[in-house]
Amino acid sequence: MKSVFYYETPVGKIGVCEENGVLTDLFFFGSEKAPENAKLMETPLLKETFRQLTEYFNKKRKVFDVPLSLKGTEFQKRDWEELKKIPYGETRSYGEIAKALGIPKGARAVGLANNRNPVAIIVPCHRIVGSNGGLVGYAGGLEMKKKLLELEQKN
C-alpha cells in the first residue's frame, strides 16, 4: 500500500507518495490527487524526500538521490531518464529531448510523456521549454513552471 504525506513548500503544498521504500509520486496539491488507497502516513523516505526538496528550494541541492519507481511505458521511462540529465538551471526544448531519444520529429510525444511524469521536480520536466524558449505545457500549470525555473535561474 502506498503512503502519502503533504508538505508546505515555497511553491505551495505538495504531495509525496512512496511504496515499498521507493518514491512513486510527487504532485502539486490541487493539480492532482493522491493515488487511490494511499494511506496518510509520513515515512522515513517521505521525510528524506522533503529534506532534499527543502535543500533544493534553499538552493543547496541540484540533484536528488531518493530511490524512485517510475511507472510508465518504455518510451516514457526513456524520456524521464533523459530529463534527469538536464543540469540544474538549464533548459532544453521538446525537440532537443526528442533528438536525444533518437526521434527527431517526436517533440509532441516528448510533451505527452512529460505530462505523465509521476515525480515532478525530481524528474525535472519543468526544464523543458518550447523551441523559441517560451514556457509551454506543464502539468502543475505554467505559473508553477515559471516559479521553478526562476528559482533555478537565481543561482
DSSP file (Angstrom, degrees, kcal/mol; ACC not computed):
  #  RESIDUE AA STRUCTURE BP1 BP2  ACC     N-H-->O    O-->H-N    N-H-->O    O-->H-N    TCO  KAPPA ALPHA  PHI   PSI    X-CA   Y-CA   Z-CA
    1    1 A M              0   0    0      0, 0.0    19,-0.4     0, 0.0     2,-0.2   0.000 360.0 360.0 360.0 141.0    0.0    0.0    0.0
    2    2 A K        -     0   0    0     34,-0.2    37,-3.2    35,-0.1     2,-0.4  -0.500 360.0-147.5 -78.5 146.3    1.2    3.5   -0.8
    3    3 A S  E     -Ab  18  39A   0     15,-2.9    15,-2.2    35,-0.2     2,-0.4  -0.912  15.5-169.0-108.5 142.6    1.9    6.1    1.9
    4    4 A V  E     +Ab  17  40A   0     35,-2.6    37,-1.9    -2,-0.4     2,-0.3  -0.972   8.3 176.8-130.9 146.1    1.2    9.8    1.1
    5    5 A F  E     -A   16   0A   0     11,-2.0    11,-2.5    -2,-0.4     2,-0.4  -0.989  19.5-136.2-146.2 152.6    2.2   12.9    3.0
    6    6 A Y  E     -A   15   0A   0     -2,-0.3     2,-0.4     9,-0.2     9,-0.2  -0.873  18.7-173.2-114.6 141.9    1.7   16.6    2.3
    7    7 A Y  E     -A   14   0A   0      7,-2.5     7,-2.7    -2,-0.4     2,-0.4  -0.974  24.1-125.3-134.1 145.8    4.3   19.3    2.8
    8    8 A E  E     +A   13   0A   0     -2,-0.4     5,-0.2     5,-0.2    -2,-0.0  -0.766  37.3 173.1 -86.1 133.8    4.2   23.1    2.5
    9    9 A T  E >   -A   12   0A   0      3,-0.9     3,-1.9    -2,-0.4    45,-0.0  -0.830  49.9 -95.1-131.8 170.7    6.9   24.4    0.2
   10   10 A P  T 3  S+     0   0    0      0, 0.0     3,-0.1     0, 0.0    -2,-0.0   0.700 127.2  47.3 -61.2 -17.7    7.8   27.9   -1.2
   11   11 A V  T 3  S-     0   0    0      1,-0.4     2,-0.2   137,-0.0   137,-0.1   0.261 126.1 -87.3-106.6  12.1    5.8   27.0   -4.3
   12   12 A G  E <   -A    9   0A   0     -3,-1.9    -3,-0.9    16,-0.0    -1,-0.4  -0.565  68.2 -27.6 113.4-177.8    2.8   25.7   -2.4
   13   13 A K  E     -A    8   0A   0     -5,-0.2    16,-2.5    -2,-0.2     2,-0.3  -0.511  58.3-171.1 -76.1 135.7    1.6   22.4   -0.9
   14   14 A I  E     -AC   7  28A   0     -7,-2.7    -7,-2.5    14,-0.2     2,-0.4  -0.915  15.2-140.1-124.8 155.2    2.9   19.2   -2.5
   15   15 A G  E     -AC   6  27A   0     12,-3.0    12,-2.7    -2,-0.3     2,-0.4  -0.930  15.5-168.0-112.2 140.1    2.0   15.6   -2.0
   16   16 A V  E     -AC   5  26A   0    -11,-2.5   -11,-2.0    -2,-0.4     2,-0.3  -0.994   4.0-168.1-130.6 133.9    4.7   12.9   -1.9
   17   17 A C  E     +AC   4  25A   0      8,-2.7     7,-2.3    -2,-0.4     8,-1.3  -0.913   6.1 179.9-123.3 148.1    4.0    9.1   -2.1
   18   18 A E  E     -AC   3  23A   0    -15,-2.2   -15,-2.9    -2,-0.3     2,-0.3  -0.979   7.1-169.5-141.2 157.0    6.1    6.0   -1.6
   19   19 A E  E >  S- C   0  22A   0      3,-2.3     3,-1.1    -2,-0.3   -17,-0.1  -0.962  73.5  -9.6-147.3 127.1    5.5    2.3   -1.7
   20   20 A N  T 3  S-     0   0    0    -19,-0.4     3,-0.1    -2,-0.3   -18,-0.1   0.852 129.6 -49.7  54.1  39.7    7.9   -0.4   -0.5
   21   21 A G  T 3  S+     0   0    0      1,-0.2     2,-0.4    46,-0.0    -1,-0.2   0.639 117.0  99.8  80.6  14.2   10.7    2.0    0.1
   22   22 A V  E <  S-C   19   0A   0     -3,-1.1    -3,-2.3    44,-0.1     2,-0.3  -0.993  74.8-113.8-133.0 143.3   10.7    3.8   -3.3
   23   23 A L  E     +Cd  18  68A   0     44,-3.3    46,-2.5    -2,-0.4    -5,-0.3  -0.559  36.3 168.6 -73.2 132.2    9.2    7.2   -4.2
   24   24 A T  E     +     0   0A   0     -7,-2.3     2,-0.3     1,-0.3    47,-0.3   0.665  57.4  20.3-116.8 -26.6    6.3    6.8   -6.7
   25   25 A D  E     +C   17   0A   0     -8,-1.3    -8,-2.7    94,-0.1    -1,-0.3  -0.999  42.8 176.9-149.4 144.2    4.6   10.2   -6.9
   26   26 A L  E     +Ce  16 119A   0     92,-2.5    94,-1.8    -2,-0.3     2,-0.3  -0.912  26.2 164.3-144.3 120.7    5.3   13.8   -6.3
   27   27 A F  E     -C   15   0A   0    -12,-2.7   -12,-3.0    -2,-0.3     2,-0.5  -0.940  41.2-105.7-140.8 158.1    2.5   16.2   -7.2
   28   28 A F  E >>  -C   14   0A   0     -2,-0.3     3,-1.8   -14,-0.2     4,-1.3  -0.732  46.1-111.1 -84.9 125.0    1.3   19.7   -6.6
   29   29 A F  B 34 S+f   32   0B   0    -16,-2.5   -16,-0.1    -2,-0.5     4,-0.1  -0.320 102.5  19.9 -58.7 129.5   -1.7   19.9   -4.3
   30   30 A G  T 34 S+     0   0    0      2,-0.9    -1,-0.3    -2,-0.0     3,-0.1  -0.053 114.4  69.4  99.6 -31.7   -4.8   20.9   -6.2
   31   31 A S  T <4 S+     0   0    0     -3,-1.8     2,-0.3     1,-0.2    -2,-0.2   0.744 113.2  10.5 -89.2 -23.7   -3.5   20.0   -9.6
   32   32 A E  B  < S-f   29   0B   0     -4,-1.3    -2,-0.9   108,-0.1     2,-0.3  -0.927  73.5-124.9-144.5 166.9   -3.5   16.2   -9.0
   33   33 A K        -     0   0    0     -2,-0.3     3,-0.1    -4,-0.1    -5,-0.0  -0.817  33.2 -96.2-114.6 156.6   -4.8   13.8   -6.4
   34   34 A A        -     0   0    0     -2,-0.3     3,-0.1     1,-0.1    -1,-0.1  -0.347  55.9 -87.9 -63.2 149.9   -3.1   11.2   -4.3
   35   35 A P    >   -     0   0    0      0, 0.0     3,-1.6     0, 0.0    -1,-0.1  -0.263  55.9 -90.1 -56.6 147.2   -3.3    7.7   -5.7
   36   36 A E  T 3  S+     0   0    0      1,-0.3   -34,-0.2    -3,-0.1     3,-0.1  -0.265 110.8  18.5 -58.5 146.8   -6.4    5.8   -4.6
   37   37 A N  T 3  S+     0   0    0      1,-0.2     2,-0.3    -3,-0.1    -1,-0.3   0.568  85.3 150.0  67.1  12.0   -6.0    3.8   -1.4
   38   38 A A    <   -     0   0    0     -3,-1.6     2,-0.4   -37,-0.1    -1,-0.2  -0.575  42.5-133.3 -74.4 137.6   -2.9    5.7   -0.3
   39   39 A K  E     -b    3   0A   0    -37,-3.2   -35,-2.6    -2,-0.3     2,-1.0  -0.785  15.1-120.2 -95.5 131.8   -2.6    5.9    3.4
   40   40 A L  E     +b    4   0A   0     -2,-0.4     2,-0.3   -37,-0.2   -35,-0.2  -0.591  63.2 130.0 -72.3 104.8   -1.8    9.2    5.0
   41   41 A M        -     0   0    0    -37,-1.9     2,-0.7    -2,-1.0     5,-0.1  -0.910  55.1-132.7-161.8 127.9    1.4    8.5    6.8
   42   42 A E        -     0   0    0     -2,-0.3   -37,-0.1     4,-0.1    -2,-0.0  -0.761  32.1-172.3 -85.9 118.6    4.8   10.2    6.9
   43   43 A T     >  -     0   0    0     -2,-0.7     4,-2.4     1,-0.1     5,-0.2  -0.589  39.4-102.3-103.7 167.1    7.5    7.5    6.4
   44   44 A P  H  > S+     0   0    0      0, 0.0     4,-2.3     0, 0.0     5,-0.2   0.887 123.3  51.5 -56.2 -39.0   11.3    7.9    6.7
   45   45 A L  H  > S+     0   0    0      2,-0.2     4,-2.6     1,-0.2     5,-0.2   0.908 109.1  49.3 -66.2 -40.7   11.6    8.1    2.9
   46   46 A L  H  > S+     0   0    0      2,-0.2     4,-2.3     1,-0.2    -1,-0.2   0.898 111.1  50.2 -66.2 -38.5    9.0   10.8    2.6
   47   47 A K  H  X S+     0   0    0     -4,-2.4     4,-2.3     2,-0.2    -2,-0.2   0.920 111.8  48.2 -61.5 -43.6   10.8   12.8    5.4
   48   48 A E  H  X S+     0   0    0     -4,-2.3     4,-2.4     2,-0.2    -2,-0.2   0.892 109.9  52.0 -64.9 -40.0   14.1   12.4    3.4
   49   49 A T  H  X S+     0   0    0     -4,-2.6     4,-2.5     1,-0.2    -1,-0.2   0.927 110.9  47.5 -62.0 -44.2   12.4   13.4    0.2
   50   50 A F  H  X S+     0   0    0     -4,-2.3     4,-2.7     2,-0.2    -2,-0.2   0.887 109.2  54.2 -65.3 -37.7   11.1   16.6    1.9
   51   51 A R  H  X S+     0   0    0     -4,-2.3     4,-2.0     2,-0.2    -2,-0.2   0.930 111.3  45.3 -59.8 -44.9   14.5   17.2    3.4
   52   52 A Q  H  X S+     0   0    0     -4,-2.4     4,-2.2     2,-0.2    -2,-0.2   0.886 112.1  51.4 -67.1 -38.3   16.1   17.1   -0.1
   53   53 A L  H  X S+     0   0    0     -4,-2.5     4,-2.9     2,-0.2    -2,-0.2   0.904 107.8  52.8 -63.9 -40.2   13.3   19.3   -1.5
   54   54 A T  H  X S+     0   0    0     -4,-2.7     4,-1.6     1,-0.2    -2,-0.2   0.913 109.1  49.3 -61.0 -42.7   13.9   21.8    1.2
   55   55 A E  H  <>S+     0   0    0     -4,-2.0     5,-3.3     2,-0.2     6,-0.9   0.902 110.6  51.5 -61.4 -40.9   17.6   21.9    0.2
   56   56 A Y  H ><5S+     0   0    0     -4,-2.2     3,-1.8     4,-0.3    -2,-0.2   0.941 109.9  47.7 -60.7 -48.4   16.5   22.3   -3.4
   57   57 A F  H 3<5S+     0   0    0     -4,-2.9    -1,-0.2     1,-0.3    -2,-0.2   0.782 111.7  51.4 -66.1 -25.3   14.3   25.3   -2.6
   58   58 A N  T 3<5S-     0   0    0     -4,-1.6    -1,-0.3    -5,-0.2    -2,-0.2   0.273 117.5-115.4 -92.3  10.1   17.1   26.8   -0.5
   59   59 A K  T < 5S+     0   0    0     -3,-1.8    -3,-0.2     2,-0.2    -2,-0.1   0.773  89.0 110.4  63.3  30.9   19.5   26.4   -3.5
   60   60 A K  S   <S+     0   0    0     -5,-3.3     2,-0.4     1,-0.2    -4,-0.3   0.437  70.0  53.2-110.0  -4.3   21.7   23.8   -1.7
   61   61 A R        +     0   0    0     -6,-0.9    -2,-0.2    -5,-0.1    -1,-0.2  -0.999  44.4 166.7-135.4 134.0   20.7   20.8   -3.8
   62   62 A K  S    S+     0   0    0     -2,-0.4     2,-0.4     1,-0.3    26,-0.1   0.555  72.6  41.1-117.5 -17.3   20.8   20.4   -7.5
   63   63 A V  S    S-     0   0    0     24,-0.1    -1,-0.3    25,-0.0     2,-0.3  -0.995  73.2-139.5-134.8 138.7   20.4   16.6   -7.9
   64   64 A F        -     0   0    0     -2,-0.4   -15,-0.0    58,-0.3    -3,-0.0  -0.703  11.2-171.2 -96.8 148.6   18.1   14.3   -5.9
   65   65 A D        +     0   0    0     -2,-0.3    -1,-0.1     2,-0.1   -16,-0.0  -0.163  38.2 126.2-135.3  44.8   19.1   10.9   -4.7
   66   66 A V        -     0   0    0    -17,-0.1     2,-0.2     1,-0.0   -44,-0.1  -0.772  69.5 -98.7 -94.9 148.0   16.0    9.2   -3.4
   67   67 A P        -     0   0    0      0, 0.0   -44,-3.3     0, 0.0     2,-0.3  -0.460  45.6-159.9 -68.5 135.3   15.1    5.8   -4.8
   68   68 A L  B     -d   23   0A   0    -46,-0.2     2,-0.4    -2,-0.2   -44,-0.2  -0.857  23.4-167.3-118.2 149.4   12.4    6.1   -7.5
   69   69 A S        -     0   0    0    -46,-2.5     2,-0.7    -2,-0.3   -47,-0.1  -0.884  17.7-170.9-130.9 102.5    9.9    3.7   -9.1
   70   70 A L        -     0   0    0     -2,-0.4     2,-0.5     2,-0.0   -46,-0.1  -0.839   6.1-157.9-101.3 114.1    8.5    5.3  -12.2
   71   71 A K        +     0   0    0     -2,-0.7     2,-0.3   -47,-0.3    -2,-0.0  -0.795  42.3  96.7 -94.8 126.2    5.6    3.5  -13.7
   72   72 A G  S    S-     0   0    0     -2,-0.5    -2,-0.0    45,-0.0    41,-0.0  -0.969  73.4 -53.4 179.6-175.9    5.0    4.2  -17.4
   73   73 A T     >  -     0   0    0     -2,-0.3     4,-2.4     1,-0.1     5,-0.2  -0.261  56.6-104.1 -72.2 167.4    5.6    3.0  -20.9
   74   74 A E  H  > S+     0   0    0      1,-0.2     4,-2.2     2,-0.2     5,-0.2   0.901 123.9  50.9 -60.4 -40.4    9.1    2.2  -22.1
   75   75 A F  H  > S+     0   0    0      2,-0.2     4,-2.6     1,-0.2    -1,-0.2   0.934 109.1  50.2 -63.5 -45.5    9.2    5.4  -24.1
   76   76 A Q  H  > S+     0   0    0      1,-0.2     4,-2.9     2,-0.2     5,-0.2   0.922 110.3  50.2 -58.2 -44.3    8.0    7.5  -21.1
   77   77 A K  H  X S+     0   0    0     -4,-2.4     4,-2.1     2,-0.2    -1,-0.2   0.898 110.6  49.1 -62.7 -40.4   10.7    5.9  -18.9
   78   78 A R  H  X S+     0   0    0     -4,-2.2     4,-2.0     2,-0.2    -1,-0.2   0.918 111.8  49.9 -63.8 -42.4   13.4    6.8  -21.5
   79   79 A D  H  X S+     0   0    0     -4,-2.6     4,-2.3     1,-0.2    -2,-0.2   0.941 110.4  49.1 -60.1 -49.1   12.1   10.3  -21.7
   80   80 A W  H  X S+     0   0    0     -4,-2.9     4,-1.7     1,-0.2    -1,-0.2   0.863 109.3  52.4 -63.4 -36.1   12.1   10.7  -17.9
   81   81 A E  H  < S+     0   0    0     -4,-2.1     4,-0.5    -5,-0.2    -1,-0.2   0.892 109.2  50.2 -64.8 -38.3   15.7    9.4  -17.8
   82   82 A E  H >< S+     0   0    0     -4,-2.0     3,-1.2     1,-0.2     4,-0.3   0.887 106.9  54.7 -66.6 -38.7   16.7   12.0  -20.4
   83   83 A L  H >< S+     0   0    0     -4,-2.3     3,-1.7     1,-0.3    -1,-0.2   0.876  99.6  60.9 -61.5 -37.3   15.0   14.7  -18.4
   84   84 A K  T 3< S+     0   0    0     -4,-1.7    -1,-0.3     1,-0.3    -2,-0.2   0.674  96.2  62.8 -65.5 -15.7   17.1   13.8  -15.3
   85   85 A K  T <  S+     0   0    0     -3,-1.2    -1,-0.3    -4,-0.5    -2,-0.2   0.599  76.2 103.8 -83.6 -11.9   20.3   14.6  -17.4
   86   86 A I  S <  S-     0   0    0     -3,-1.7     3,-0.1    -4,-0.3     6,-0.1  -0.596  77.4-122.7 -74.6 119.9   19.3   18.3  -17.8
   87   87 A P    >   -     0   0    0      0, 0.0     3,-2.1     0, 0.0    -1,-0.1  -0.243  32.2 -88.1 -64.6 150.0   21.5   20.2  -15.4
   88   88 A Y  T 3  S+     0   0    0      1,-0.3     3,-0.1   -26,-0.1   -26,-0.1  -0.278 115.3  21.3 -50.9 133.6   20.0   22.5  -12.7
   89   89 A G  T 3  S+     0   0    0      1,-0.3     2,-0.3    -3,-0.1    -1,-0.3   0.425 106.4  99.2  84.2  -1.9   19.4   25.9  -14.1
   90   90 A E    <   -     0   0    0     -3,-2.1     2,-0.3    -4,-0.1    -1,-0.3  -0.760  54.3-154.0-113.9 162.5   19.4   24.9  -17.7
   91   91 A T        -     0   0    0     -2,-0.3     2,-0.3    -3,-0.1    37,-0.2  -0.895   3.9-163.4-129.5 162.3   16.5   24.1  -20.1
   92   92 A R  E     -g  128   0C   0     35,-2.2    37,-2.6    -2,-0.3     2,-0.2  -0.953  23.2-117.1-137.1 156.6   16.0   22.0  -23.2
   93   93 A S  E  >  -g  129   0C   0     -2,-0.3     4,-2.0    35,-0.2    37,-0.2  -0.535  27.5-112.5 -89.3 162.3   13.3   22.1  -25.9
   94   94 A Y  H  > S+     0   0    0     35,-1.2     4,-2.4     1,-0.2     5,-0.1   0.898 120.7  53.7 -57.2 -40.5   10.9   19.3  -26.5
   95   95 A G  H  > S+     0   0    0      1,-0.2     4,-2.5     2,-0.2    -1,-0.2   0.880 104.9  52.9 -63.9 -39.3   12.7   18.9  -29.9
   96   96 A E  H  > S+     0   0    0      2,-0.2     4,-2.1     1,-0.2    -1,-0.2   0.898 110.8  47.0 -64.0 -39.7   16.1   18.6  -28.3
   97   97 A I  H  X S+     0   0    0     -4,-2.0     4,-1.7     2,-0.2    -2,-0.2   0.922 110.5  52.9 -67.2 -42.6   14.9   15.8  -26.0
   98   98 A A  H  <>S+     0   0    0     -4,-2.4     5,-2.8     1,-0.2     4,-0.3   0.923 109.9  48.4 -58.1 -44.7   13.2   14.1  -29.0
   99   99 A K  H ><5S+     0   0    0     -4,-2.5     3,-1.6     5,-0.3    -1,-0.2   0.914 108.7  53.2 -61.9 -42.5   16.5   14.2  -30.9
  100  100 A A  H 3<5S+     0   0    0     -4,-2.1    -1,-0.2     1,-0.3    -2,-0.2   0.810 108.4  51.4 -62.7 -28.8   18.4   12.8  -27.8
  101  101 A L  T 3<5S-     0   0    0     -4,-1.7    -1,-0.3    -3,-0.2    -2,-0.2   0.448 122.3-108.1 -86.8  -0.9   15.9    9.9  -27.8
  102  102 A G  T < 5S+     0   0    0     -3,-1.6    -3,-0.2    -4,-0.3    -2,-0.1   0.649  93.9 101.4  85.4  15.3   16.5    9.2  -31.5
  103  103 A I    > < -     0   0    0     -5,-2.8     3,-2.7    -6,-0.2    -3,-0.1  -0.671  46.0-178.1-130.1  79.1   13.2   10.5  -32.8
  104  104 A P  T 3  S+     0   0    0      0, 0.0    -5,-0.3     0, 0.0     3,-0.2   0.714  84.3  45.4 -54.5 -25.8   13.9   14.0  -34.2
  105  105 A K  T 3  S+     0   0    0      1,-0.2     3,-0.3    -7,-0.2     4,-0.1   0.119  88.4  96.5-101.9  22.0   10.3   14.6  -35.1
  106  106 A G    <>  +     0   0    0     -3,-2.7     4,-2.2     1,-0.2     5,-0.2   0.029  35.6 120.8-102.2  27.2    8.9   13.4  -31.8
  107  107 A A  H  > S+     0   0    0     -3,-0.2     4,-2.3     1,-0.2    -1,-0.2   0.892  78.3  50.8 -57.9 -40.3    8.6   16.7  -29.9
  108  108 A R  H  > S+     0   0    0     -3,-0.3     4,-2.2     1,-0.2    -1,-0.2   0.907 108.9  50.9 -65.0 -40.8    4.8   16.0  -29.4
  109  109 A A  H  > S+     0   0    0      1,-0.2     4,-2.3     2,-0.2    -1,-0.2   0.881 109.2  51.9 -63.4 -38.0    5.5   12.5  -28.0
  110  110 A V  H  X S+     0   0    0     -4,-2.2     4,-2.9     2,-0.2    -2,-0.2   0.927 108.5  51.1 -63.3 -44.6    8.0   14.0  -25.6
  111  111 A G  H  X S+     0   0    0     -4,-2.3     4,-1.9     1,-0.2    -2,-0.2   0.905 110.5  48.4 -58.7 -42.9    5.4   16.5  -24.4
  112  112 A L  H  X S+     0   0    0     -4,-2.2     4,-0.7     2,-0.2    -1,-0.2   0.895 112.7  48.1 -65.6 -40.0    2.9   13.8  -23.8
  113  113 A A  H >< S+     0   0    0     -4,-2.3     3,-1.0     1,-0.2    -2,-0.2   0.913 109.7  52.6 -66.5 -42.0    5.5   11.7  -21.9
  114  114 A N  H >< S+     0   0    0     -4,-2.9     3,-1.9     1,-0.3    -1,-0.2   0.893 102.9  58.8 -59.7 -39.3    6.5   14.7  -19.8
  115  115 A N  H 3< S+     0   0    0     -4,-1.9    -1,-0.3     1,-0.3    -2,-0.2   0.736 104.7  51.1 -62.8 -22.3    2.8   15.3  -18.9
  116  116 A R  T << S+     0   0    0     -3,-1.0    -1,-0.3    -4,-0.7    -2,-0.2   0.344  75.9 134.5 -97.0   5.1    2.7   11.8  -17.4
  117  117 A N    <   -     0   0    0     -3,-1.9     3,-0.3    -4,-0.2    -3,-0.1  -0.384  42.3-160.0 -57.1 119.0    5.9   12.3  -15.2
  118  118 A P  S    S+     0   0    0      0, 0.0   -92,-2.5     0, 0.0     2,-0.4   0.646  78.2  50.1 -81.2 -13.0    4.9   10.9  -11.8
  119  119 A V  B  > S-e   26   0A   0    -94,-0.3     4,-2.5     4,-0.1   -92,-0.1  -0.656  76.6-161.8-129.7  78.1    7.5   12.8   -9.8
  120  120 A A  T  4 S+     0   0    0    -94,-1.8     2,-2.5    -2,-0.4   -93,-0.0  -0.117  74.2  13.5 -52.6 155.4    7.5   16.5  -10.6
  121  121 A I  T  4 S+     0   0    0      2,-0.4    -1,-0.2     1,-0.2    -2,-0.0  -0.348 121.7  62.9  71.7 -56.1   10.6   18.5   -9.7
  122  122 A I  T  4 S+     0   0    0     -2,-2.5   -58,-0.3     1,-0.3    -1,-0.2   0.923 111.1  38.5 -65.8 -43.9   12.8   15.4   -9.0
  123  123 A V  S  < S-     0   0    0     -4,-2.5     2,-2.5    -6,-0.0    -2,-0.4  -0.919 104.1-139.4 -99.2 102.9   12.4   14.4  -12.6
  124  124 A P    >   +     0   0    0      0, 0.0     3,-1.8     0, 0.0    -4,-0.1  -0.302  48.0 150.0 -77.7  67.6   12.7   18.0  -13.9
  125  125 A C  G >   +     0   0    0     -2,-2.5     3,-1.4     1,-0.3    -5,-0.1   0.672  66.0  76.1 -68.9 -13.9   10.1   18.2  -16.6
  126  126 A H  G 3  S+     0   0    0      1,-0.3    -1,-0.3    -3,-0.2    23,-0.1   0.675  82.5  69.1 -67.3 -14.6    9.8   21.9  -15.7
  127  127 A R  G <  S+     0   0    0     -3,-1.8   -35,-2.2   -36,-0.1     2,-0.5   0.373  78.3  98.0 -84.8   5.3   13.1   22.4  -17.5
  128  128 A I  E <   +g   92   0C   0     -3,-1.4     8,-0.4   -37,-0.2     2,-0.3  -0.832  51.7 174.6 -98.6 129.3   11.5   21.7  -20.9
  129  129 A V  E     -g   93   0C   0    -37,-2.6   -35,-1.2    -2,-0.5     6,-0.2  -0.761  34.9 -84.6-125.6 170.4   10.6   24.8  -23.0
  130  130 A G    >   -     0   0    0      4,-3.1     3,-2.3    -2,-0.3    -1,-0.1  -0.200  49.8 -96.9 -69.0 168.3    9.2   25.5  -26.4
  131  131 A S  T 3  S+     0   0    0      1,-0.3    -1,-0.1     2,-0.1   -38,-0.1   0.744 127.4  51.3 -61.6 -23.7   11.5   25.7  -29.4
  132  132 A N  T 3  S-     0   0    0      2,-0.1    -1,-0.3     0, 0.0     3,-0.1   0.332 123.7-104.2 -93.6   6.7   11.5   29.5  -29.1
  133  133 A G  S <  S+     0   0    0     -3,-2.3    -2,-0.1     1,-0.3     2,-0.1   0.421  77.6 137.3  87.3  -1.0   12.4   29.3  -25.4
  134  134 A G        -     0   0    0      1,-0.1    -4,-3.1    -5,-0.1     2,-0.5  -0.373  62.6 -99.9 -80.1 157.8    8.9   30.1  -24.2
  135  135 A L        +     0   0    0     -6,-0.2     2,-0.3    -3,-0.1    -6,-0.1  -0.646  52.0 162.5 -78.0 122.8    7.0   28.4  -21.4
  136  136 A V        -     0   0    0     -2,-0.5    -8,-0.1    -8,-0.4    -3,-0.0  -0.997  42.8  -2.5-140.3 144.2    4.6   25.8  -22.7
  137  137 A G        +     0   0    0     -2,-0.3    -1,-0.3     1,-0.1     2,-0.2   0.825  53.7 164.0  50.9 121.8    2.8   22.9  -21.1
  138  138 A Y    >   -     0   0    0     -3,-0.1     3,-2.2     1,-0.1    -1,-0.1  -0.803  36.7-138.9-164.9 127.7    3.3   21.8  -17.5
  139  139 A A  T 3  S+     0   0    0      1,-0.3     3,-0.1    -2,-0.2    -1,-0.1   0.824 108.2  50.8 -58.4 -32.2    1.0   19.5  -15.5
  140  140 A G  T 3  S-     0   0    0      1,-0.2     4,-0.3    -3,-0.1    -1,-0.3   0.448 125.7 -95.7 -84.1   0.1    1.4   21.8  -12.5
  141  141 A G    <>  -     0   0    0     -3,-2.2     4,-2.0     2,-0.1     3,-0.3   0.058  31.6 -88.7  97.9 150.2    0.5   24.9  -14.5
  142  142 A L  H  > S+     0   0    0      1,-0.2     4,-2.6     2,-0.2     5,-0.1   0.818 124.1  58.3 -65.3 -31.4    2.7   27.5  -16.3
  143  143 A E  H  > S+     0   0    0      2,-0.2     4,-2.1     1,-0.2    -1,-0.2   0.902 107.6  47.3 -65.3 -39.2    2.9   29.7  -13.2
  144  144 A M  H  > S+     0   0    0     -4,-0.3     4,-2.4    -3,-0.3    -2,-0.2   0.915 111.2  51.2 -65.7 -43.3    4.4   26.8  -11.3
  145  145 A K  H  X S+     0   0    0     -4,-2.0     4,-2.5     1,-0.2     5,-0.2   0.923 109.7  50.7 -58.8 -44.7    6.8   26.1  -14.1
  146  146 A K  H  X S+     0   0    0     -4,-2.6     4,-2.6     1,-0.2    -1,-0.2   0.912 109.4  50.6 -59.9 -44.8    7.8   29.7  -14.1
  147  147 A K  H  X S+     0   0    0     -4,-2.1     4,-2.3     2,-0.2    -1,-0.2   0.915 111.6  47.5 -60.7 -44.4    8.5   29.7  -10.3
  148  148 A L  H  X S+     0   0    0     -4,-2.4     4,-1.8     2,-0.2    -2,-0.2   0.910 113.6  46.7 -66.3 -42.0   10.6   26.6  -10.5
  149  149 A L  H  X S+     0   0    0     -4,-2.5     4,-2.0     2,-0.2    -2,-0.2   0.900 112.5  50.3 -66.9 -39.7   12.7   27.9  -13.4
  150  150 A E  H  X S+     0   0    0     -4,-2.6     4,-1.8    -5,-0.2    -2,-0.2   0.899 107.2  55.0 -64.7 -39.7   13.1   31.3  -11.7
  151  151 A L  H  < S+     0   0    0     -4,-2.3    -1,-0.2     1,-0.2    -2,-0.2   0.924 112.2  43.0 -57.0 -45.2   14.3   29.6   -8.6
  152  152 A E  H >< S+     0   0    0     -4,-1.8     3,-0.6     1,-0.2    -1,-0.2   0.805 111.8  54.1 -73.3 -29.5   17.0   27.8  -10.5
  153  153 A Q  H 3< S+     0   0    0     -4,-2.0    -1,-0.2     1,-0.2    -2,-0.2   0.779  95.0  68.2 -76.4 -25.3   18.0   30.9  -12.5
  154  154 A K  T 3<        0   0    0     -4,-1.8    -1,-0.2     1,-0.2    -2,-0.1   0.028 360.0 360.0 -82.3  30.5   18.5   33.0   -9.4
  155  155 A N    <         0   0    0     -3,-0.6    -1,-0.2    -2,-0.1    -2,-0.1   0.435 360.0 360.0 -87.3 360.0   21.5   30.8   -8.5
